[in-house]
């Protein structure tokens, strides 16, 4: 297994669902009191080169982070990056999870992305035993896996490709021949199929060609062509968890659990179901092919529904924009462009306040205090009203919620300082950069990748512009860079939470 990952490395990136400050929100929403995010122990299984852990470790220097992976090449690369960045609270191990000690200090958070469905059954068993034995009493674990029924759609192309390439040893040749096979089978379909399943099959082949053609080689090799790429029904996973003294707690992505956008008759059926049964039927309704689950010890009591008041210990924010739709309604745009239509005056007030503060995040208690005289409810009712609205915005994917706010500057500084991890990633030539919310933001413009390493807090706008132009002249880009261009890029980076706060020296 490690040989394939060494030949065609898996491209590691960051995922906000694996940020402890977001995992903890999901814990609290259903009644789990989580640890102090600034002083926690974190383990990632299958960490690759540590690219997910590096920004987390840099943002929480008082916490301890460990990562293990079977690929020696990836671990050596990660160890070099950790050393180059001077990180002292992250250790990466070339290790097999089946050999990882089941006794030792407990971890407040354990994460395994892209592991459960992609390893043999014995390794899955070891993974769950690790969670049971090393997860703290009120700790949270993250496990992603492929799931049915959506995974059925991808099985046909996978099986054909694996048959076609079963006697090929070179991974790159396997990838090339897999796509050649798909092109060959698609080219053999009649132009106007008359049989129903022939029409369906042709549409399927075309959709698979379009999907896989747009994906990188590492995805095709490590998912579609992998020896182990096994989907599960949701109920099979939660049954496996129960056998190891664990339980499914929630989805790592709150909007994925919602039933509010289904037709009313469907909602009425779903709301009557027990939590675990409803989660399985949500997969049926959505054709879900991938899940991000949070797990914990089986004996932890869980609220059946999310509790709005749990947000009182959190911070919230979003780059809200309000577009009026007369006579009374408005379109509200929030995080990552998600939108809803509303006519609720309290929603408008809350969104306007938070939008004006962004990219700063606001403690919910401070938000309630700030809006004390602006909402038309009795002061005693205001906390419940505000938290219910915030929970709804979170459920619709418009709101960012964390237990700890990222260190983001209040304005574009005179001498901008980009997050150190992002500066390193840009200099490293990665196609994405990690922002303060632990999101992987794609950076396709080489000019911007050239600028970000220069944002080290030592250059004002004039020096930045000059140094940027010099760097571009070395072959990164041929476009003319103006002061207005620089201001626009810096504003965007600031709003995307790439610029961190620091004390500027005064003359």
C-alpha positions as CSV (number, residue, x, y, z in Angstrom):
1,X,0.0,0.0,0.0
2,X,2.8,2.4,0.9
3,X,4.5,1.8,-2.5
4,X,1.5,3.2,-4.4
5,X,1.3,6.2,-2.2
6,X,5.0,6.8,-2.7
7,X,4.7,6.5,-6.5
8,X,1.7,8.8,-6.8
9,X,1.4,10.8,-3.6
10,X,-2.0,11.5,-2.2
11,X,-2.5,15.3,-2.3
12,X,-3.1,16.3,1.3
13,X,-5.0,19.5,2.1
14,X,-7.0,21.0,5.0
15,X,-10.6,20.3,5.8
16,X,-12.6,22.7,8.1
17,X,-14.6,19.7,9.4
18,X,-11.4,18.4,11.0
19,X,-10.5,21.6,12.8
20,X,-11.0,20.9,16.6
21,X,-12.7,24.3,17.0
22,X,-15.4,23.2,14.6
23,X,-15.6,19.6,15.8
24,X,-16.2,20.9,19.3
25,X,-19.1,23.0,18.0
26,X,-20.8,19.8,16.8
27,X,-20.1,18.2,20.2
28,X,-21.7,21.0,22.1
29,X,-24.7,21.2,19.9
30,X,-25.8,17.8,21.1
31,X,-24.7,18.0,24.7
32,X,-21.0,17.0,24.7
33,X,-18.8,19.4,26.8
34,X,-15.5,19.5,24.8
35,X,-12.0,20.4,25.8
36,X,-10.2,23.7,25.8
37,X,-9.2,23.9,22.2
38,X,-6.1,25.8,23.0
39,X,-4.7,23.0,25.3
40,X,-5.7,19.7,23.7
41,X,-4.1,16.6,22.3
42,X,-4.8,15.7,18.7
43,X,-4.0,12.6,16.6
44,X,-4.4,12.2,12.9
45,X,-4.3,8.7,11.4
46,X,-3.3,8.6,7.7
47,X,-1.9,12.1,7.9
48,X,0.2,11.9,4.7
49,X,2.7,14.7,4.8
50,X,0.9,16.5,7.7
51,X,-0.5,19.3,5.6
52,X,-3.8,19.1,7.5
53,X,-2.1,19.2,10.9
54,X,0.5,21.9,10.2
55,X,-1.9,24.9,10.2
56,X,-3.7,23.5,13.2
57,X,-0.5,23.1,15.2
58,X,0.7,26.6,14.3
59,X,-2.6,28.1,15.3
60,X,-2.6,26.3,18.7
61,X,1.0,26.3,20.0
62,X,-0.1,25.1,23.5
63,X,-1.7,22.0,22.1
64,X,0.0,18.8,21.1
65,X,-0.4,17.2,17.7
66,X,0.7,13.8,16.3
67,X,0.3,12.2,12.9
68,X,1.0,8.8,11.6
69,X,1.1,7.4,8.1
70,X,2.3,4.2,6.3
71,X,4.0,6.2,3.5
72,X,7.6,6.8,4.5
73,X,8.0,9.3,1.6
74,X,5.1,11.4,2.8
75,X,6.2,11.4,6.4
76,X,9.8,12.4,5.5
77,X,8.4,15.3,3.4
78,X,6.2,16.4,6.3
79,X,9.0,16.2,8.8
80,X,11.1,18.5,6.6
81,X,8.3,21.0,6.4
82,X,7.7,20.8,10.2
83,X,11.4,21.5,10.8
84,X,11.5,24.3,8.2
85,X,8.6,26.0,9.9
86,X,10.0,25.6,13.3
87,X,6.9,23.8,14.7
88,X,7.6,22.3,18.1
89,X,4.2,20.9,19.0
90,X,3.7,18.5,16.0
91,X,5.4,15.1,15.6
92,X,4.9,12.9,12.5
93,X,5.5,9.2,12.6
94,X,6.1,6.6,9.9
95,X,3.9,4.0,11.5
96,X,1.2,1.4,10.9
97,X,-2.1,2.0,12.8
98,X,-2.3,-1.7,13.6
99,X,0.9,-1.3,15.6
100,X,0.1,2.0,17.3
101,X,0.0,1.6,21.1
102,X,-3.5,1.2,22.6
103,X,-2.2,2.4,25.9
104,X,-0.9,5.8,26.5
105,X,-2.1,9.4,27.1
106,X,-5.6,10.0,25.8
107,X,-6.3,12.2,22.8
108,X,-9.0,14.8,22.9
109,X,-9.5,14.6,19.1
110,X,-8.6,11.7,16.7
111,X,-9.1,12.2,13.0
112,X,-8.9,9.7,10.1
113,X,-9.8,11.1,6.7
114,X,-9.7,8.8,3.7
115,X,-8.9,5.7,5.8
116,X,-11.9,3.7,6.8
117,X,-13.1,2.7,3.4
118,X,-9.7,2.4,1.9
119,X,-8.0,-0.2,4.1
120,X,-8.4,-4.0,4.8
121,X,-10.9,-5.1,7.4
122,X,-8.1,-5.8,9.9
123,X,-6.9,-2.2,9.7
124,X,-10.5,-0.9,10.2
125,X,-10.7,-3.0,13.3
126,X,-7.4,-1.5,14.6
127,X,-8.6,2.0,13.8
128,X,-11.8,1.5,15.9
129,X,-9.9,-0.1,18.7
130,X,-7.6,2.9,18.7
131,X,-10.5,5.3,19.0
132,X,-12.0,3.2,21.9
133,X,-8.7,2.9,23.8
134,X,-7.1,6.3,23.2
135,X,-10.0,8.7,22.8
136,X,-10.5,10.8,26.0
137,X,-13.7,10.2,28.0
138,X,-15.4,13.2,26.4
139,X,-13.2,13.3,23.3
140,X,-14.4,13.4,19.7
141,X,-13.2,11.4,16.7
142,X,-13.6,12.1,13.0
143,X,-14.0,9.3,10.5
144,X,-14.8,9.7,6.8
145,X,-16.0,6.8,4.6
146,X,-17.6,6.0,1.3
147,X,-21.3,5.2,1.6
148,X,-24.2,3.7,-0.2
149,X,-26.5,4.2,-2.1
150,X,-24.5,6.9,-3.9
151,X,-21.3,4.8,-4.2
152,X,-23.2,2.3,-6.3
153,X,-23.1,4.9,-9.1
154,X,-19.3,4.7,-9.3
155,X,-18.9,1.0,-8.9
156,X,-19.4,0.1,-12.5
157,X,-16.6,2.2,-13.9
158,X,-14.3,1.2,-11.0
159,X,-14.8,-2.5,-11.6
160,X,-14.3,-2.2,-15.4
161,X,-11.1,-0.2,-14.9
162,X,-9.7,-2.5,-12.3
163,X,-10.3,-5.5,-14.6
164,X,-8.7,-3.7,-17.6
165,X,-5.6,-2.8,-15.6
166,X,-5.2,-5.8,-13.3
167,X,-2.0,-7.0,-14.9
168,X,-0.3,-3.6,-15.1
169,X,2.3,-2.7,-12.5
170,X,3.1,0.9,-13.2
171,X,0.6,3.2,-11.5
172,X,0.8,5.9,-14.2
173,X,0.1,3.4,-16.9
174,X,-2.9,2.1,-14.9
175,X,-4.3,5.6,-14.8
176,X,-3.8,6.2,-18.5
177,X,-5.2,2.8,-19.5
178,X,-8.2,3.3,-17.2
179,X,-9.3,6.4,-18.9
180,X,-8.5,4.9,-22.3
181,X,-10.9,2.0,-21.5
182,X,-13.7,4.4,-20.4
183,X,-13.2,6.4,-23.6
184,X,-13.3,3.1,-25.6
185,X,-16.5,1.9,-24.0
186,X,-18.2,5.3,-24.4
187,X,-17.3,5.4,-28.0
188,X,-19.0,2.1,-28.6
189,X,-22.4,3.2,-27.5
190,X,-25.1,3.7,-30.2
191,X,-26.0,7.3,-31.0
192,X,-29.7,6.9,-30.2
193,X,-30.2,3.9,-27.9
194,X,-33.8,2.6,-28.0
195,X,-33.6,0.3,-24.9
196,X,-34.2,2.1,-21.6
197,X,-31.1,0.6,-19.8
198,X,-28.9,1.3,-22.9
199,X,-29.9,5.0,-22.7
200,X,-29.2,5.0,-18.9
201,X,-25.9,3.3,-19.5
202,X,-24.7,5.8,-22.1
203,X,-25.7,8.7,-19.9
204,X,-23.8,7.1,-17.0
205,X,-20.7,6.5,-19.1
206,X,-20.7,10.1,-20.3
207,X,-21.2,11.4,-16.8
208,X,-18.3,9.3,-15.5
209,X,-16.1,10.4,-18.3
210,X,-16.8,14.1,-17.5
211,X,-16.3,13.5,-13.8
212,X,-13.1,11.5,-13.9
213,X,-11.5,13.7,-16.6
214,X,-11.7,16.6,-14.3
215,X,-10.1,14.9,-11.4
216,X,-6.4,14.6,-10.7
217,X,-4.4,11.4,-11.1
218,X,-4.0,10.9,-7.4
219,X,-7.8,10.6,-7.0
220,X,-8.1,8.0,-9.7
221,X,-5.3,5.9,-8.3
222,X,-6.1,6.1,-4.6
223,X,-9.9,5.9,-4.8
224,X,-11.1,4.4,-8.1
225,X,-8.3,2.0,-8.7
226,X,-7.3,1.2,-5.2
227,X,-7.3,-2.4,-4.0
228,X,-9.4,-1.3,-1.1
229,X,-12.2,1.2,-1.7
230,X,-15.2,-0.2,0.1
231,X,-18.4,1.7,0.7
232,X,-20.8,1.0,3.5
233,X,-24.4,1.7,4.4
234,X,-24.5,4.2,7.3
235,X,-26.2,1.6,9.5
236,X,-23.2,-0.8,8.9
237,X,-20.8,1.8,10.2
238,X,-22.8,2.7,13.3
239,X,-23.2,-1.0,14.1
240,X,-19.4,-1.5,13.8
241,X,-18.9,1.5,16.1
242,X,-21.3,0.0,18.7
243,X,-19.3,-3.3,18.7
244,X,-16.3,-1.3,19.8
245,X,-18.1,0.7,22.5
246,X,-18.4,3.8,20.3
247,X,-21.3,5.7,18.9
248,X,-22.1,8.0,16.0
249,X,-22.5,11.4,17.4
250,X,-23.2,13.7,14.4
251,X,-22.2,14.5,10.9
252,X,-19.1,16.7,10.9
253,X,-20.9,19.1,8.6
254,X,-24.1,20.4,10.3
255,X,-26.0,21.2,7.1
256,X,-25.7,17.6,6.1
257,X,-28.0,16.6,8.9
258,X,-30.9,18.9,8.0
259,X,-34.3,17.9,6.8
260,X,-35.7,21.5,6.5
261,X,-35.3,21.7,2.7
262,X,-37.2,18.5,1.9
263,X,-40.9,18.6,0.9
264,X,-43.2,18.9,3.9
265,X,-44.6,15.3,3.7
266,X,-41.0,14.0,3.6
267,X,-40.1,16.1,6.6
268,X,-43.1,14.8,8.5
269,X,-41.9,11.2,8.0
270,X,-38.3,11.9,8.8
271,X,-39.0,13.8,12.0
272,X,-40.7,10.7,13.5
273,X,-37.7,8.5,13.0
274,X,-35.0,7.8,15.6
275,X,-31.8,9.7,14.9
276,X,-29.8,6.8,13.5
277,X,-32.6,5.6,11.3
278,X,-33.2,9.1,10.0
279,X,-29.5,9.4,9.1
280,X,-29.8,6.2,7.0
281,X,-32.9,7.5,5.2
282,X,-31.2,10.8,4.6
283,X,-28.5,8.9,2.6
284,X,-31.3,7.2,0.7
285,X,-33.0,10.5,-0.1
286,X,-29.7,12.3,-1.1
287,X,-28.0,9.4,-2.8
288,X,-25.0,10.2,-0.6
289,X,-21.7,8.6,-1.6
290,X,-19.4,10.0,1.1
291,X,-19.8,10.8,4.8
292,X,-17.8,12.7,7.5
293,X,-18.9,11.3,10.8
294,X,-18.0,12.4,14.4
295,X,-17.9,9.6,16.9
296,X,-17.4,9.3,20.7
297,X,-17.8,6.8,23.5
298,X,-21.1,4.9,23.6
299,X,-21.9,5.9,27.2
300,X,-22.0,9.6,26.5
301,X,-25.7,10.9,26.5
302,X,-26.7,12.7,23.4
303,X,-29.6,15.1,22.9
304,X,-32.0,14.0,20.2
305,X,-32.1,17.5,18.6
306,X,-29.5,20.2,18.4
307,X,-29.7,22.7,21.3
308,X,-29.6,26.4,20.3
309,X,-28.4,27.5,23.8
310,X,-25.2,25.6,23.2
311,X,-24.1,28.4,20.9
312,X,-23.8,30.8,23.8
313,X,-20.3,29.5,24.4
314,X,-19.3,29.9,20.7
315,X,-18.2,32.6,18.3
316,X,-20.0,33.3,15.0
317,X,-19.5,35.3,11.8
318,X,-20.1,35.4,8.1
319,X,-19.6,37.9,5.2
320,X,-23.3,38.5,5.1
321,X,-24.7,40.5,2.2
322,X,-28.4,41.6,2.0
323,X,-30.1,42.2,-1.3
324,X,-33.6,43.7,-0.9
325,X,-36.5,42.1,-2.7
326,X,-39.5,44.5,-2.2
327,X,-41.9,44.8,-0.7
328,X,-40.7,43.1,2.5
329,X,-38.2,40.3,1.8
330,X,-34.5,40.0,1.1
331,X,-31.9,37.6,-0.3
332,X,-29.3,36.8,2.3
333,X,-25.9,35.6,1.1
334,X,-23.5,34.2,3.6
335,X,-20.4,32.0,3.9
336,X,-19.1,30.6,0.6
337,X,-21.9,32.2,-1.3
338,X,-24.8,30.2,0.3
339,X,-28.1,32.0,0.1
340,X,-31.6,32.0,1.5
341,X,-34.7,34.2,1.0
342,X,-36.2,35.7,4.1
343,X,-38.6,38.3,5.4
344,X,-37.6,38.0,9.1
345,X,-36.6,41.3,10.6
346,X,-34.5,39.8,13.3
347,X,-32.5,37.7,10.8
348,X,-31.9,41.0,8.9
349,X,-30.6,42.8,12.0
350,X,-28.3,39.9,13.1
351,X,-26.9,39.4,9.6
352,X,-26.2,43.1,9.1
353,X,-24.4,43.3,12.4
354,X,-22.2,40.2,11.7
355,X,-21.6,41.2,8.1
356,X,-20.2,44.6,9.2
357,X,-17.8,42.8,11.6
358,X,-16.5,40.2,9.2
359,X,-13.8,38.8,9.0
360,X,-13.9,39.2,12.8
361,X,-16.0,36.6,14.6
362,X,-18.2,37.7,17.4
363,X,-18.9,35.8,20.7
364,X,-22.6,35.0,20.8
365,X,-23.0,36.5,24.2
366,X,-21.5,39.8,22.9
367,X,-23.8,39.7,19.9
368,X,-26.8,39.4,22.2
369,X,-25.6,42.3,24.3
370,X,-24.9,44.5,21.2
371,X,-28.4,43.9,19.9
372,X,-30.1,44.5,23.2
373,X,-32.3,47.4,22.1
374,X,-32.7,46.5,18.4
375,X,-34.8,43.3,18.6
376,X,-38.5,43.5,19.3
377,X,-38.7,40.9,22.0
378,X,-38.4,41.0,25.8
379,X,-34.8,40.9,27.0
380,X,-35.4,37.6,28.7
381,X,-36.4,36.1,25.4
382,X,-33.6,37.5,23.3
383,X,-30.9,34.8,23.9
384,X,-33.3,32.1,22.8
385,X,-34.4,34.1,19.7
386,X,-30.8,35.0,18.7
387,X,-29.5,31.4,19.2
388,X,-32.4,29.9,17.3
389,X,-31.8,32.2,14.3
390,X,-28.0,31.5,14.4
391,X,-28.7,27.8,14.5
392,X,-30.9,28.1,11.4
393,X,-28.3,30.1,9.6
394,X,-25.7,27.5,10.5
395,X,-28.0,24.7,9.3
396,X,-28.4,26.5,5.9
397,X,-24.6,26.8,5.5
398,X,-24.5,30.6,5.8
399,X,-22.8,30.9,9.1
400,X,-19.4,30.1,10.5
401,X,-19.4,28.8,14.0
402,X,-16.3,28.0,16.1
403,X,-15.5,27.6,19.8
404,X,-12.4,29.8,19.3
405,X,-12.1,32.7,16.8
406,X,-9.2,32.6,14.4
407,X,-6.6,35.3,14.7
408,X,-7.7,37.6,11.9
409,X,-6.7,41.2,11.6
410,X,-9.4,43.9,12.2
411,X,-8.4,45.6,8.9
412,X,-5.7,45.3,6.2
413,X,-2.6,46.2,8.2
414,X,-0.1,48.8,6.9
415,X,2.4,45.9,6.8
416,X,0.2,42.9,6.0
417,X,1.1,39.6,7.6
418,X,-0.3,36.5,6.0
419,X,-0.7,33.3,8.0
420,X,2.7,31.6,8.1
421,X,1.3,28.3,6.9
422,X,-0.2,30.0,3.9
423,X,3.0,31.7,3.1
424,X,4.8,28.4,3.3
425,X,2.2,26.7,1.1
426,X,2.4,29.4,-1.5
427,X,6.2,29.3,-1.6
428,X,5.9,25.5,-1.8
429,X,3.8,25.8,-4.9
430,X,0.7,24.2,-3.6
431,X,-2.6,24.8,-5.6
432,X,-4.4,25.7,-2.4
433,X,-3.7,27.8,0.7
434,X,-5.1,27.3,4.2
435,X,-7.0,30.2,5.7
436,X,-7.8,31.0,9.3
437,X,-10.9,28.8,9.2
438,X,-8.8,25.8,8.1
439,X,-10.4,25.9,4.7
440,X,-8.4,25.0,1.6
441,X,-8.8,27.9,-0.8
442,X,-7.7,27.2,-4.4
443,X,-5.2,29.8,-5.7
444,X,-5.0,29.5,-9.4
445,X,-3.3,32.8,-10.2
446,X,0.5,32.5,-10.0
447,X,0.8,36.2,-9.4
448,X,-1.1,35.9,-6.1
449,X,1.0,32.8,-5.1
450,X,4.0,35.0,-5.7
451,X,2.6,37.8,-3.5
452,X,1.7,35.8,-0.4
453,X,5.2,34.8,0.7
454,X,6.0,38.5,0.7
455,X,3.3,39.3,3.3
456,X,5.6,38.7,6.2
457,X,4.7,41.9,8.2
458,X,7.8,43.8,7.2
459,X,6.7,45.5,4.0
460,X,4.3,48.5,3.6
461,X,2.3,48.9,0.4
462,X,5.0,50.7,-1.5
463,X,7.7,48.1,-0.7
464,X,5.2,45.3,-1.4
465,X,4.3,46.7,-4.8
466,X,8.0,47.1,-5.7
467,X,9.0,43.6,-4.5
468,X,5.9,42.0,-6.1
469,X,6.7,43.6,-9.5
470,X,10.4,42.4,-9.2
471,X,9.2,38.8,-8.4
472,X,6.8,38.8,-11.3
473,X,9.5,39.9,-13.6
474,X,11.3,36.7,-12.9
475,X,8.8,34.8,-14.8
476,X,5.8,34.2,-12.6
477,X,3.5,36.5,-14.5
478,X,3.6,39.1,-17.3
479,X,0.6,41.3,-16.2
480,X,1.2,44.9,-15.0
481,X,0.6,45.2,-11.2
482,X,-0.7,48.5,-10.0
483,X,-1.3,49.9,-6.5
484,X,-5.1,49.3,-7.1
485,X,-4.4,45.7,-8.0
486,X,-2.4,45.2,-4.7
487,X,-5.1,46.9,-2.6
488,X,-7.8,44.7,-4.2
489,X,-5.9,41.5,-3.7
490,X,-5.1,42.4,-0.1
491,X,-8.7,43.2,0.6
492,X,-9.7,39.8,-0.8
493,X,-7.1,37.9,1.3
494,X,-8.2,39.8,4.4
495,X,-11.9,38.9,3.8
496,X,-10.8,35.3,3.2
497,X,-9.2,35.3,6.7
498,X,-5.6,35.0,5.4
499,X,-4.2,38.1,7.2
500,X,-3.5,37.6,10.9
501,X,-3.5,40.2,13.7
502,X,-0.3,41.4,15.2
503,X,1.0,44.4,17.0
504,X,2.5,46.9,14.5
505,X,5.4,49.0,15.6
506,X,4.8,52.7,15.7
507,X,7.3,55.3,14.7
